[in-house]
Amino acid sequence: QVHVVESGGGLVQAGGSLRLSCVASGSIFRINDMGWYRQAPGKQRELVASITNGANGGSTNYAASVKGRFTISRDNAENMVYLQMNSLKPEDTAVYYCHADGLVPGTWAEFSSWGQGTQVTVSS
């Protein structure tokens, strides 16, 4: 079983910054993609940013609404992914979820795990 835990959320004023962290633990052979999603009240969960497990730190993908303000990165040795959020706006307010997928050892079965989420609130 693979567990994913986020940290780093909080309350910040518009224009401020926050850094979210996420660690995956458990029975892991390899983590492929890691990503951050968010869900605002009354809205569907949406992709914020994702990163593959590739050479030179992996390939990244961003939602148009956060491109240029948010940066995703990962530490494969520690099974961690980060989201640096700058120039935050009130519309960034949401619960942010971390997701990881990959393979477990032995059976080489795939896993797809979500964290419990961390609240980010941006005041105007």
All heavy atoms as an XYZ file, in Angstrom:
925
protein
N       0.857     -1.193      0.000
C       0.000      0.000      0.000
C       0.892      1.241      0.000
O       1.897      1.288      0.693
C      -0.907     -0.005      1.227
C      -1.990      1.044      1.189
C      -2.979      0.877      2.330
O      -2.796      0.051      3.210
N      -4.033      1.675      2.307
N       0.490      2.214     -0.806
C       1.267      3.442     -0.921
C       0.473      4.587     -0.305
O      -0.692      4.794     -0.644
C       1.580      3.739     -2.397
C       2.325      5.077     -2.523
C       2.408      2.610     -3.001
N       1.121      5.326      0.582
C       0.495      6.467      1.235
C       1.104      7.751      0.696
O       2.315      7.823      0.450
C       0.702      6.405      2.743
C       0.087      5.209      3.376
N      -1.246      5.119      3.695
C       0.636      4.022      3.732
C      -1.498      3.949      4.238
N      -0.371      3.254      4.265
N       0.250      8.757      0.548
C       0.685     10.066      0.073
C       0.226     11.109      1.077
O      -0.953     11.126      1.450
C       0.107     10.358     -1.325
C       0.453     11.774     -1.763
C       0.626      9.336     -2.334
N       1.140     11.961      1.523
C       0.813     12.957      2.544
C       1.305     14.324      2.084
O       2.487     14.475      1.736
C       1.450     12.599      3.890
C       1.121     13.671      4.922
C       0.957     11.238      4.371
N       0.385     15.303      2.107
C       0.732     16.670      1.742
C       0.983     17.503      2.990
O       0.472     17.203      4.076
C      -0.404     17.343      0.950
C      -0.904     16.595     -0.254
C      -2.132     15.766      0.038
O      -2.358     15.424      1.219
O      -2.876     15.447     -0.909
N       1.720     18.587      2.814
C       1.922     19.571      3.871
C       2.227     20.911      3.231
O       2.566     20.985      2.046
C       3.051     19.146      4.805
O       4.272     19.051      4.101
N       2.097     21.962      4.033
C       2.507     23.291      3.579
C       1.391     24.251      3.248
O       1.650     25.399      2.897
N       0.148     23.820      3.356
C      -0.949     24.734      3.073
C      -1.081     25.792      4.164
O      -0.394     25.752      5.184
N      -1.978     26.737      3.927
C      -2.201     27.772      4.925
C      -2.930     28.959      4.356
O      -3.488     28.893      3.253
N      -2.904     30.041      5.125
C      -3.556     31.293      4.753
C      -2.493     32.300      4.343
O      -1.507     32.488      5.065
C      -4.365     31.824      5.931
C      -4.987     33.219      5.776
C      -6.037     33.218      4.671
C      -5.595     33.657      7.106
N      -2.683     32.922      3.201
C      -1.716     33.900      2.704
C      -2.472     35.021      2.007
O      -3.574     34.811      1.490
C      -0.708     33.221      1.743
C      -1.400     32.710      0.491
C       0.437     34.148      1.396
N      -1.886     36.197      2.019
C      -2.504     37.326      1.320
C      -2.228     37.235     -0.179
O      -1.229     36.637     -0.609
C      -1.960     38.641      1.861
C      -2.469     38.996      3.261
C      -2.089     40.406      3.667
O      -1.070     40.941      3.249
N      -2.915     41.026      4.509
N      -3.093     37.847     -0.953
C      -2.898     37.897     -2.393
C      -1.525     38.499     -2.711
O      -1.107     39.468     -2.076
C      -3.997     38.718     -3.048
N      -0.850     37.856     -3.666
C       0.500     38.281     -4.020
C       1.582     37.528     -3.278
O       2.762     37.630     -3.628
N       1.188     36.790     -2.257
C       2.147     36.055     -1.457
C       2.524     34.717     -2.065
O       2.109     34.382     -3.182
N       3.303     33.954     -1.300
C       3.811     32.672     -1.781
C       3.598     31.580     -0.740
O       3.554     31.853      0.462
C       5.314     32.768     -2.085
O       5.574     33.696     -3.109
N       3.474     30.364     -1.222
C       3.433     29.172     -0.378
C       4.154     28.056     -1.106
O       4.188     28.042     -2.339
C       1.992     28.720     -0.100
C       1.179     29.440      0.974
C      -0.242     28.892      0.987
C       1.827     29.296      2.339
N       4.702     27.135     -0.339
C       5.335     25.948     -0.928
C       4.685     24.713     -0.338
O       4.713     24.507      0.874
C       6.829     25.933     -0.637
C       7.571     24.819     -1.391
C       8.994     24.720     -0.923
N       9.812     23.902     -1.794
C      10.768     23.086     -1.365
N      11.016     22.998     -0.069
N      11.481     22.386     -2.229
N       4.096     23.912     -1.195
C       3.498     22.657     -0.778
C       4.501     21.524     -0.973
O       5.277     21.522     -1.928
C       2.245     22.362     -1.588
C       1.145     23.425     -1.586
C      -0.060     22.928     -2.380
C       0.753     23.800     -0.179
N       4.458     20.576     -0.050
C       5.308     19.391     -0.136
C       4.442     18.144     -0.071
O       3.359     18.142      0.530
C       6.309     19.350      1.012
O       7.150     20.479      1.002
N       4.927     17.078     -0.675
C       4.189     15.814     -0.683
C       5.195     14.674     -0.668
O       6.169     14.692     -1.428
C       3.313     15.742     -1.924
S       2.598     14.118     -2.258
N       4.954     13.705      0.188
C       5.827     12.535      0.253
C       5.001     11.274      0.060
O       3.903     11.149      0.594
C       6.604     12.490      1.580
C       5.670     12.413      2.760
C       7.595     11.336      1.585
N       5.536     10.358     -0.729
C       4.919      9.049     -0.935
C       5.740      8.009     -0.184
O       6.970      8.040     -0.215
C       4.860      8.706     -2.418
N       5.060      7.106      0.494
C       5.760      6.085      1.262
C       5.000      4.767      1.165
O       3.830      4.731      0.802
C       5.903      6.505      2.725
O       4.624      6.651      3.321
N       5.713      3.696      1.535
C       5.086      2.376      1.494
C       5.816      1.470      0.539
O       7.015      1.600      0.311
N       5.074      0.562     -0.043
C       5.645     -0.425     -0.933
C       5.746      0.149     -2.343
O       4.806      0.090     -3.129
C       4.768     -1.687     -0.935
O       5.358     -2.708     -1.706
N       6.912      0.709     -2.634
C       7.112      1.414     -3.901
C       8.329      0.860     -4.616
O       9.420      0.831     -4.048
C       7.307      2.924     -3.666
C       6.076      3.534     -2.996
C       7.596      3.630     -5.000
C       6.281      4.978     -2.557
N       8.145      0.449     -5.865
C       9.280      0.093     -6.705
C       9.711      1.294     -7.529
O      10.893      1.598     -7.641
C       8.923     -1.067     -7.641
C       9.981     -1.354     -8.674
C      11.179     -1.940     -8.306
C       9.792     -1.023    -10.010
C      12.179     -2.188     -9.247
C      10.768     -1.270    -10.960
C      11.969     -1.855    -10.567
N       8.720      1.963     -8.081
C       9.011      3.115     -8.927
C       7.801      4.048     -8.933
O       6.672      3.581     -9.014
C       9.317      2.682    -10.362
C       9.455      3.826    -11.373
C       9.615      3.312    -12.785
N       9.512      4.375    -13.771
C      10.539      5.074    -14.229
N      11.757      4.828    -13.787
N      10.350      6.021    -15.130
N       8.070      5.354     -8.811
C       7.014      6.342     -8.995
C       7.152      6.920    -10.390
O       8.237      7.367    -10.768
C       7.083      7.456     -7.936
C       6.880      6.881     -6.538
C       6.020      8.513     -8.225
C       7.003      7.915     -5.429
N       6.102      6.884    -11.159
C       6.131      7.458    -12.504
C       5.755      8.933    -12.443
O       6.580      9.783    -12.237
C       5.231      6.662    -13.432
C       5.753      5.263    -13.683
O       6.967      5.043    -13.721
N       4.869      4.313    -13.832
N       4.487      9.237    -12.586
C       4.050     10.630    -12.566
C       3.646     11.056    -11.153
O       3.082     10.264    -10.389
C       2.855     10.832    -13.499
C       3.213     10.612    -14.953
O       4.416     10.541    -15.269
O       2.290     10.509    -15.774
N       3.920     12.302    -10.828
C       3.433     12.926     -9.602
C       2.761     14.230     -9.997
O       3.178     14.878    -10.976
C       4.560     13.176     -8.609
C       5.315     11.916     -8.211
S       6.513     12.185     -6.884
C       5.435     12.079     -5.436
N       1.747     14.593     -9.247
C       1.053     15.813     -9.632
C       0.290     16.433     -8.488
O       0.101     15.837     -7.433
N      -0.090     17.674     -8.719
C      -0.911     18.438     -7.787
C      -2.235     18.766     -8.468
O      -2.256     19.218     -9.620
C      -0.206     19.718     -7.371
C       0.978     19.489     -6.486
C       2.284     19.401     -6.852
C       0.949     19.320     -5.059
N       3.070     19.166     -5.755
C       2.276     19.125     -4.632
C      -0.067     19.319     -4.104
C       2.618     18.924     -3.300
C       0.270     19.126     -2.785
C       1.598     18.931     -2.382
N      -3.300     18.557     -7.731
C      -4.644     18.885     -8.176
C      -5.267     19.791     -7.122
O      -4.786     19.846     -5.980
C      -5.492     17.618     -8.337
C      -5.038     16.704     -9.448
C      -3.869     15.964     -9.326
C      -5.772     16.583    -10.617
C      -3.451     15.124    -10.347
C      -5.361     15.745    -11.646
C      -4.203     15.018    -11.494
O      -3.790     14.187    -12.512
N      -6.332     20.480     -7.485
C      -7.025     21.293     -6.496
C      -8.537     21.237     -6.738
O      -8.989     20.992     -7.855
C      -6.530     22.739     -6.528
C      -6.883     23.513     -7.789
C      -6.198     24.879     -7.762
N      -6.507     25.666     -8.952
C      -5.940     26.831     -9.238
N      -5.019     27.346     -8.422
N      -6.287     27.486    -10.330
N      -9.243     21.457     -5.658
C     -10.698     21.471     -5.733
C     -11.220     22.609     -4.882
O     -11.026     22.627     -3.660
C     -11.296     20.141     -5.269
C     -12.787     20.043     -5.493
C     -13.300     18.620     -5.345
O     -12.647     17.754     -4.755
N     -14.472     18.351     -5.893
N     -11.865     23.552     -5.538
C     -12.488     24.676     -4.848
C     -13.934     24.314     -4.531
O     -14.522     23.438     -5.178
C     -12.425     25.921     -5.722
N     -14.531     24.968     -3.548
C     -15.925     24.658     -3.181
C     -16.856     24.781     -4.380
O     -16.828     25.779     -5.104
C     -16.239     25.709     -2.116
C     -14.921     26.046     -1.524
C     -13.942     25.979     -2.657
N     -17.660     23.753     -4.595
C     -18.621     23.770     -5.685
C     -18.047     23.493     -7.056
O     -18.764     23.574     -8.053
N     -16.750     23.196     -7.124
C     -16.107     22.947     -8.418
C     -15.515     21.556     -8.466
O     -15.292     20.922     -7.438
C     -15.028     23.996     -8.689
C     -15.555     25.413     -8.835
C     -14.461     26.349     -9.280
C     -15.007     27.756     -9.519
N     -13.939     28.692     -9.989
N     -15.231     21.099     -9.676
C     -14.594     19.798     -9.838
C     -13.106     19.894     -9.566
O     -12.491     20.955     -9.680
C     -14.838     19.287    -11.265
C     -16.271     18.875    -11.539
C     -16.417     18.156    -12.870
O     -15.626     18.373    -13.788
N     -17.407     17.294    -12.975
N     -12.532     18.754     -9.204
C     -11.087     18.694     -9.012
C     -10.405     18.906    -10.361
O     -10.815     18.337    -11.371
C     -10.683     17.343     -8.417
C      -9.245     17.262     -7.971
C      -8.954     15.963     -7.242
N      -9.739     15.826     -6.023
C      -9.554     14.858     -5.124
N      -8.612     13.951     -5.314
N     -10.322     14.790     -4.058
N      -9.352     19.714    -10.359
C      -8.644     20.022    -11.596
C      -7.144     19.855    -11.417
O      -6.604     20.038    -10.323
C      -8.942     21.461    -12.043
C      -8.462     22.525    -11.077
C      -8.660     23.952    -11.597
O      -9.156     24.126    -12.724
O      -8.301     24.889    -10.858
N      -6.486     19.535    -12.520
C      -5.036     19.422    -12.509
C      -4.418     20.811    -12.394
O      -4.796     21.730    -13.114
C      -4.545     18.748    -13.786
C      -3.032     18.711    -13.980
C      -2.385     17.776    -12.973
C      -2.685     18.299    -15.402
N      -3.459     20.933    -11.491
C      -2.676     22.164    -11.352
C      -1.342     22.014    -12.071
O      -0.973     22.847    -12.899
C      -2.439     22.503     -9.874
C      -1.558     23.741     -9.745
C      -3.763     22.703     -9.148
N      -0.626     20.943    -11.749
C       0.679     20.710    -12.360
C       1.053     19.248    -12.183
O       0.660     18.620    -11.204
C       1.753     21.599    -11.724
N       1.812     18.739    -13.126
C       2.285     17.365    -13.027
C       3.715     17.285    -13.527
O       4.190     18.172    -14.259
C       1.393     16.413    -13.826
O       1.440     16.718    -15.206
N       4.394     16.204    -13.109
C       5.789     16.024    -13.501
C       6.057     14.548    -13.688
O       5.646     13.713    -12.874
C       6.737     16.660    -12.450
C       8.196     16.573    -12.904
C       6.544     16.033    -11.070
C       9.130     17.462    -12.075
N       6.733     14.207    -14.757
C       7.056     12.813    -15.026
C       8.377     12.440    -14.359
O       9.107     13.298    -13.853
C       7.185     12.572    -16.538
O       8.294     13.356    -17.034
C       5.917     12.967    -17.265
N       8.670     11.147    -14.360
C       9.937     10.656    -13.833
C      10.860     10.445    -15.020
O      10.897      9.378    -15.603
C       9.728      9.344    -13.076
C      11.014      8.862    -12.416
O      12.081      9.415    -12.623
N      10.884      7.829    -11.611
N      11.573     11.459    -15.388
C      12.424     11.355    -16.555
C      13.759     12.024    -16.343
O      14.057     12.536    -15.267
N      14.550     12.012    -17.385
C      15.868     12.621    -17.318
C      15.730     14.120    -17.088
O      14.727     14.735    -17.446
C      16.616     12.346    -18.618
N      16.767     14.692    -16.478
C      16.806     16.144    -16.254
C      15.619     16.644    -15.450
O      15.091     17.722    -15.720
C      16.884     16.880    -17.592
C      18.122     16.487    -18.391
O      19.213     16.341    -17.832
N      17.946     16.290    -19.689
N      15.195     15.825    -14.483
C      14.144     16.266    -13.581
C      12.741     15.997    -14.037
O      11.796     16.268    -13.299
N      12.564     15.451    -15.235
C      11.233     15.106    -15.700
C      10.590     16.223    -16.489
O      11.028     17.380    -16.449
N       9.525     15.867    -17.189
C       8.763     16.848    -17.964
C       7.609     17.366    -17.129
O       6.993     16.614    -16.380
C       8.225     16.194    -19.245
O       9.276     15.737    -20.055
N       7.311     18.640    -17.283
C       6.263     19.258    -16.488
C       5.097     19.716    -17.353
O       5.255     19.965    -18.545
C       6.810     20.469    -15.711
O       7.358     21.406    -16.643
C       7.896     20.044    -14.729
N       3.954     19.811    -16.694
C       2.740     20.265    -17.357
C       1.975     21.126    -16.362
O       1.877     20.758    -15.184
C       1.887     19.071    -17.781
C       0.615     19.496    -18.486
O       0.638     20.339    -19.360
N      -0.501     18.909    -18.093
N       1.463     22.273    -16.820
C       0.778     23.203    -15.935
C      -0.588     23.596    -16.492
O      -0.759     23.709    -17.716
C       1.601     24.486    -15.751
C       2.908     24.298    -15.047
C       4.080     24.088    -15.757
C       2.983     24.340    -13.657
C       5.294     23.916    -15.115
C       4.189     24.175    -12.997
C       5.339     23.955    -13.733
O       6.537     23.789    -13.077
N      -1.508     23.829    -15.591
C      -2.764     24.448    -15.998
C      -2.475     25.866    -16.466
O      -1.574     26.532    -15.937
C      -3.738     24.473    -14.828
N      -3.241     26.323    -17.434
C      -3.001     27.656    -17.985
C      -3.111     28.730    -16.920
O      -2.399     29.739    -16.950
C      -3.995     27.923    -19.124
N      -3.987     28.519    -15.949
C      -4.241     29.532    -14.929
C      -3.079     29.721    -13.964
O      -3.024     30.739    -13.255
C      -5.498     29.161    -14.134
O      -5.343     27.906    -13.509
N      -2.144     28.770    -13.911
C      -1.031     28.877    -12.958
C       0.319     28.979    -13.649
O       1.337     29.213    -12.981
C      -1.013     27.688    -11.979
C      -2.369     27.518    -11.311
C      -0.581     26.394    -12.654
N       0.343     28.833    -14.952
C       1.611     28.864    -15.680
C       2.305     30.196    -15.472
O       1.681     31.258    -15.570
C       1.345     28.611    -17.162
C       2.563     28.205    -17.955
C       2.187     27.756    -19.359
C       1.392     26.481    -19.353
N       1.142     25.959    -20.728
N       3.581     30.130    -15.140
C       4.355     31.326    -14.878
C       4.340     31.756    -13.422
O       5.142     32.594    -13.006
N       3.426     31.197    -12.635
C       3.347     31.545    -11.205
C       3.719     30.356    -10.319
O       4.290     30.547     -9.247
C       1.925     31.991    -10.852
C       1.456     33.212    -11.607
C       0.126     33.725    -11.068
N      -0.961     32.763    -11.242
C      -1.692     32.269    -10.236
N      -1.462     32.660     -9.000
N      -2.671     31.415    -10.488
N       3.378     29.149    -10.749
C       3.645     27.946     -9.957
C       4.769     27.141    -10.604
O       4.902     27.113    -11.823
C       2.407     27.060     -9.880
C       1.253     27.622     -9.083
C       1.257     28.925     -8.604
C       0.148     26.823     -8.795
C       0.207     29.426     -7.870
C      -0.914     27.306     -8.061
C      -0.898     28.612     -7.607
N       5.539     26.456     -9.766
C       6.601     25.588    -10.260
C       6.539     24.263     -9.523
O       6.563     24.234     -8.283
C       7.983     26.219    -10.052
O       8.037     27.488    -10.724
C       9.071     25.309    -10.613
N       6.483     23.175    -10.277
C       6.491     21.838     -9.695
C       7.885     21.254     -9.834
O       8.566     21.470    -10.853
C       5.430     20.925    -10.363
C       5.293     19.608     -9.593
C       5.752     20.688    -11.832
C       4.104     18.758    -10.056
N       8.314     20.523     -8.801
C       9.604     19.850     -8.841
C       9.506     18.573     -8.010
O       8.559     18.399     -7.239
C      10.721     20.758     -8.308
O      10.464     21.119     -6.961
N      10.483     17.695     -8.179
C      10.434     16.439     -7.428
C      11.828     16.005     -7.016
O      12.830     16.397     -7.632
C       9.752     15.342     -8.243
C      10.463     14.928     -9.493
C       9.592     13.984    -10.346
N       9.494     12.642     -9.793
C       8.688     11.699    -10.272
N       7.884     11.976    -11.298
N       8.663     10.491     -9.723
N      11.870     15.205     -5.968
C      13.094     14.602     -5.461
C      12.862     13.103     -5.481
O      12.188     12.556     -4.602
C      13.373     15.109     -4.043
C      14.663     14.545     -3.462
O      15.134     13.484     -3.936
O      15.198     15.150     -2.522
N      13.391     12.438     -6.492
C      13.134     11.009     -6.650
C      13.747     10.181     -5.524
O      13.204      9.147     -5.143
C      13.660     10.523     -7.996
C      12.831     11.048     -9.157
O      11.638     11.328     -9.014
N      13.466     11.206    -10.306
N      14.860     10.612     -5.005
C      15.511      9.862     -3.929
C      14.655      9.832     -2.669
O      14.706      8.874     -1.890
C      16.873     10.460     -3.622
N      13.868     10.881     -2.460
C      13.039     10.983     -1.265
C      11.560     10.727     -1.554
O      10.739     10.822     -0.648
C      13.194     12.368     -0.634
C      14.611     12.704     -0.206
C      15.092     11.818      0.928
O      14.257     11.348      1.730
O      16.321     11.591      0.997
N      11.222     10.401     -2.788
C       9.809     10.192     -3.188
C       8.952     11.401     -2.856
O       7.848     11.269     -2.323
C       9.230      8.939     -2.516
C       9.836      7.660     -3.046
O      10.361      7.641     -4.160
N       9.770      6.603     -2.272
N       9.485     12.570     -3.161
C       8.776     13.798     -2.824
C       8.509     14.638     -4.060
O       9.251     14.592     -5.048
C       9.562     14.624     -1.815
C       9.706     13.935     -0.463
S      10.246     15.035      0.845
C       8.803     16.059      1.086
N       7.445     15.424     -3.984
C       7.121     16.400     -5.015
C       6.744     17.698     -4.314
O       6.181     17.673     -3.213
C       5.992     15.898     -5.943
C       4.691     15.728     -5.188
C       5.806     16.827     -7.130
N       7.093     18.804     -4.949
C       6.865     20.119     -4.365
C       6.076     20.987     -5.344
O       6.137     20.793     -6.561
C       8.188     20.810     -4.056
C       9.116     19.990     -3.206
C      10.105     19.190     -3.782
C       9.012     19.993     -1.818
C      10.963     18.431     -2.998
C       9.855     19.238     -1.026
C      10.831     18.458     -1.624
O      11.673     17.703     -0.848
N       5.380     21.955     -4.786
C       4.709     22.958     -5.604
C       5.003     24.325     -5.010
O       4.514     24.643     -3.926
C       3.203     22.716     -5.668
C       2.440     23.634     -6.637
C       2.813     23.318     -8.084
C       0.931     23.493     -6.431
N       5.827     25.083     -5.699
C       6.107     26.457     -5.291
C       5.071     27.354     -5.930
O       4.954     27.396     -7.170
C       7.516     26.869     -5.724
C       7.868     28.300     -5.383
C       7.951     28.553     -3.886
O       8.503     27.750     -3.139
N       7.392     29.668     -3.439
N       4.325     28.068     -5.109
C       3.233     28.910     -5.601
C       3.551     30.364     -5.286
O       3.655     30.739     -4.119
C       1.911     28.505     -4.947
C       1.578     27.035     -5.118
S      -0.050     26.602     -4.472
C       0.215     26.870     -2.719
N       3.740     31.152     -6.319
C       4.032     32.574     -6.180
C       2.894     33.407     -6.759
O       2.074     32.901     -7.520
C       5.338     32.918     -6.895
C       6.532     32.182     -6.334
O       6.594     31.888     -5.138
N       7.499     31.874     -7.186
N       2.877     34.682     -6.407
C       1.860     35.605     -6.919
C       0.463     35.014     -6.765
O      -0.344     35.027     -7.709
C       2.136     35.928     -8.391
O       3.419     36.484     -8.554
N       0.181     34.518     -5.582
C      -1.098     33.858     -5.349
C      -2.268     34.815     -5.469
O      -2.161     36.003     -5.120
C      -1.101     33.187     -3.973
C      -0.316     31.867     -3.920
C       0.067     31.514     -2.495
C      -1.134     30.753     -4.554
N      -3.373     34.274     -5.957
C      -4.587     35.044     -6.162
C      -5.724     34.416     -5.354
O      -5.685     33.216     -5.067
C      -4.973     35.021     -7.644
C      -3.888     35.516     -8.588
C      -4.323     35.353    -10.033
C      -3.249     35.829    -11.000
N      -3.665     35.670    -12.416
N      -6.743     35.203     -5.017
C      -7.880     34.616     -4.282
C      -8.489     33.406     -4.999
O      -8.946     32.469     -4.337
C      -8.860     35.779     -4.205
C      -7.993     36.991     -4.187
C      -6.854     36.657     -5.126
N      -8.462     33.401     -6.316
C      -9.032     32.278     -7.055
C      -8.187     31.012     -6.976
O      -8.586     29.958     -7.463
C      -9.268     32.650     -8.526
C      -8.086     33.267     -9.229
C      -8.150     34.791     -9.232
O      -8.491     35.391     -8.192
O      -7.833     35.383    -10.299
N      -7.016     31.096     -6.362
C      -6.206     29.898     -6.105
C      -6.666     29.173     -4.838
O      -6.167     28.086     -4.537
C      -4.735     30.256     -5.963
C      -4.130     30.790     -7.249
O      -4.417     30.213     -8.317
O      -3.357     31.773     -7.178
N      -7.580     29.769     -4.111
C      -8.093     29.152     -2.891
C      -8.765     27.824     -3.209
O      -9.652     27.754     -4.058
C      -9.092     30.086     -2.194
O      -8.411     31.266     -1.763
C      -9.737     29.399     -0.994
N      -8.313     26.777     -2.547
C      -8.826     25.430     -2.798
C      -8.142     24.453     -1.845
O      -7.177     24.818     -1.156
C      -8.554     25.010     -4.237
N      -8.640     23.234     -1.850
C      -7.911     22.134     -1.224
C      -7.002     21.544     -2.305
O      -7.466     21.218     -3.402
C      -8.855     21.057     -0.675
C      -8.045     19.896     -0.090
C      -9.776     21.647      0.384
N      -5.739     21.436     -1.986
C      -4.743     20.938     -2.927
C      -4.407     19.483     -2.583
O      -4.069     19.178     -1.437
C      -3.498     21.799     -2.893
C      -3.677     23.111     -3.624
C      -4.520     24.097     -3.126
C      -3.040     23.355     -4.840
C      -4.717     25.293     -3.809
C      -3.223     24.551     -5.528
C      -4.067     25.509     -5.001
O      -4.253     26.693     -5.682
N      -4.502     18.639     -3.600
C      -4.259     17.211     -3.433
C      -3.024     16.790     -4.215
O      -2.816     17.217     -5.357
C      -5.449     16.406     -3.932
C      -6.734     16.644     -3.186
C      -7.627     17.622     -3.597
C      -7.053     15.880     -2.067
C      -8.810     17.850     -2.914
C      -8.239     16.096     -1.380
C      -9.106     17.075     -1.807
O     -10.277     17.285     -1.121
N      -2.265     15.900     -3.618
C      -1.107     15.310     -4.287
C      -1.496     13.933     -4.813
O      -2.249     13.190     -4.161
C       0.040     15.195     -3.294
S       1.547     14.442     -3.956
N      -0.967     13.601     -5.970
C      -1.229     12.292     -6.566
C       0.081     11.686     -7.052
O       0.961     12.406     -7.565
C      -2.192     12.422     -7.751
C      -2.454     11.129     -8.451
N      -1.790     10.767     -9.592
C      -3.278     10.097     -8.147
C      -2.216      9.563     -9.977
N      -3.122      9.154     -9.108
N       0.206     10.385     -6.880
C       1.377      9.669     -7.377
C       0.939      8.342     -7.976
O       0.035      7.686     -7.451
C       2.373      9.416     -6.250
N       1.571      7.953     -9.071
C       1.314      6.626     -9.621
C       2.639      5.972     -9.992
O       3.646      6.642    -10.203
C       0.356      6.676    -10.822
C       0.900      7.461    -11.993
O       2.010      7.145    -12.477
O       0.235      8.420    -12.434
N       2.604      4.655    -10.010
C       3.827      3.925    -10.303
C       3.627      2.431    -10.161
O       2.532      1.927    -10.403
N       4.691      1.749     -9.725
C       4.680      0.292     -9.627
C       5.098     -0.148     -8.227
O       5.975      0.470     -7.608
C       5.645     -0.314    -10.643
C       5.368     -0.019    -12.121
C       6.494     -0.586    -12.976
C       4.037     -0.585    -12.545
N       4.469     -1.233     -7.754
C       4.884     -1.815     -6.480
C       5.851     -2.960     -6.773
O       5.789     -3.567     -7.851
C       3.678     -2.321     -5.665
C       2.718     -1.176     -5.362
C       2.943     -3.435     -6.399
N       6.734     -3.280     -5.853
C       7.702     -4.358     -6.086
C       7.043     -5.727     -6.006
O       5.982     -5.906     -5.418
C       8.718     -4.153     -4.956
C       7.945     -3.485     -3.886
C       6.948     -2.608     -4.577
N       7.695     -6.693     -6.606
C       7.210     -8.073     -6.543
C       6.196     -8.370     -7.628
O       6.491     -9.058     -8.606
N       4.995     -7.843     -7.485
C       3.933     -8.093     -8.458
C       3.994     -7.135     -9.643
O       3.391     -7.400    -10.671
C       2.557     -7.935     -7.803
O       2.400     -6.583     -7.359
C       2.403     -8.884     -6.620
N       4.718     -6.030     -9.483
C       4.796     -4.970    -10.505
C       3.415     -4.434    -10.838
O       3.178     -3.934    -11.924
C       5.505     -5.467    -11.759
C       6.717     -6.267    -11.468
C       6.963     -7.541    -11.853
C       7.852     -5.878    -10.674
N       8.175     -7.960    -11.368
C       8.741     -6.976    -10.641
C       8.195     -4.699     -9.971
C       9.951     -6.927     -9.948
C       9.397     -4.668     -9.285
C      10.257     -5.762     -9.283
N       2.514     -4.540     -9.885
C       1.191     -3.956    -10.079
C       1.299     -2.441    -10.020
O       2.181     -1.886     -9.360
C       0.238     -4.472     -9.008
N       0.361     -1.794    -10.714
C       0.354     -0.339    -10.701
C      -0.365      0.179     -9.461
O      -1.306     -0.446     -8.979
C      -0.343      0.189    -11.958
C       0.387     -0.163    -13.247
C      -0.315      0.362    -14.481
O      -1.501      0.738    -14.378
O       0.297      0.381    -15.551
N       0.095      1.300     -8.961
C      -0.637      1.984     -7.911
C      -0.978      3.397     -8.363
O      -0.296      3.978     -9.200
C       0.135      2.008     -6.589
C       1.341      2.912     -6.586
C       1.220      4.270     -6.306
C       2.608      2.383     -6.853
C       2.335      5.091     -6.298
C       3.721      3.202     -6.849
C       3.582      4.558     -6.579
N      -2.053      3.922     -7.780
C      -2.483      5.300     -8.029
C      -3.025      5.817     -6.715
O      -4.091      5.399     -6.272
C      -3.561      5.325     -9.118
O      -4.047      6.642     -9.311
N      -2.270      6.695     -6.062
C      -2.593      7.091     -4.695
C      -2.790      8.591     -4.568
O      -2.051      9.377     -5.183
C      -1.483      6.639     -3.752
O      -1.353      5.224     -3.756
N      -3.754      8.954     -3.741
C      -4.071     10.354     -3.459
C      -3.806     10.665     -1.994
O      -4.016      9.821     -1.121
C      -5.546     10.637     -3.736
C      -5.923     10.605     -5.165
C      -6.366      9.529     -5.885
C      -5.918     11.711     -6.082
N      -6.623      9.896     -7.179
C      -6.354     11.234     -7.327
C      -5.586     13.065     -5.969
C      -6.470     12.054     -8.448
C      -5.698     13.877     -7.086
C      -6.136     13.371     -8.305
N      -3.400     11.898     -1.742
C      -3.303     12.373     -0.381
C      -4.651     12.864      0.120
O      -5.638     12.884     -0.625
N      -4.670     13.275      1.387
C      -5.907     13.748      2.011
C      -6.201     15.205      1.668
O      -7.327     15.669      1.870
C      -5.811     13.586      3.525
C      -5.782     12.129      3.979
C      -7.054     11.403      3.638
O      -8.149     11.851      3.939
N      -6.928     10.257      2.969
N      -5.216     15.902      1.170
C      -5.410     17.293      0.786
C      -4.922     18.269      1.842
O      -4.890     17.950      3.035
N      -4.548     19.456      1.385
C      -4.136     20.532      2.277
C      -4.808     21.820      1.799
O      -4.846     22.095      0.596
C      -2.603     20.669      2.320
O      -2.233     21.658      3.281
C      -2.005     21.041      0.976
N      -5.346     22.567      2.733
C      -6.107     23.766      2.396
C      -5.174     24.943      2.110
O      -4.256     25.221      2.892
C      -7.057     24.143      3.541
C      -7.837     25.426      3.318
C      -8.902     25.289      2.248
O      -9.660     24.310      2.233
N      -8.985     26.271      1.353
N      -5.424     25.605      0.999
C      -4.741     26.853      0.668
C      -5.815     27.927      0.552
O      -6.763     27.784     -0.227
C      -3.956     26.734     -0.651
C      -3.437     28.108     -1.089
C      -2.809     25.747     -0.498
N      -5.661     28.988      1.345
C      -6.613     30.091      1.325
C      -5.858     31.383      1.037
O      -4.899     31.709      1.739
C      -7.357     30.212      2.661
O      -8.030     28.979      2.946
C      -8.378     31.335      2.606
N      -6.294     32.084      0.002
C      -5.656     33.333     -0.385
C      -6.659     34.460     -0.159
O      -7.723     34.485     -0.772
C      -5.213     33.305     -1.856
C      -4.464     34.595     -2.213
C      -4.337     32.088     -2.129
N      -6.303     35.381      0.715
C      -7.198     36.488      1.031
C      -6.895     37.689      0.130
O      -5.759     37.914     -0.271
C      -7.039     36.880      2.493
O      -5.730     37.341      2.752
N      -7.939     38.442     -0.150
C      -7.763     39.605     -1.041
C      -7.414     40.854     -0.262
O      -7.442     40.880      0.949
C      -9.047     39.822     -1.835
O     -10.136     40.008     -0.950
